[in-house]
Amino acid sequence: ADAAGKPVQGAAVDLRGDMSHAGMRPVLAKASAAAEGVYVADFEWTMAGDWIVTVTAALPDGRTAARQFDVAVKREA
């Protein structure tokens, strides 16, 4: 959503997942528009552990927005 809370359409959204420890190859994914302002991506967690996921959106007006998320991935029992 933009600053006014309206859905952003036409963005190019990329995801990058990095494990919190060194030596792992990053996981990369591109999101596609699924609905007005909603983007989805297939993202493969290659192993359990602590990840940092960076979401970068190239906005239609030329600006770029990025956010990082800490994610703990656990194995299913």
Summary of the structure (lengths in Angstrom):
residues: 77
radius of gyration: 14.1
end to end distance: 36.2
largest distance: 45.4
contacts: 166
relative contact order: 0.28
helix: 0%
strand: 52%
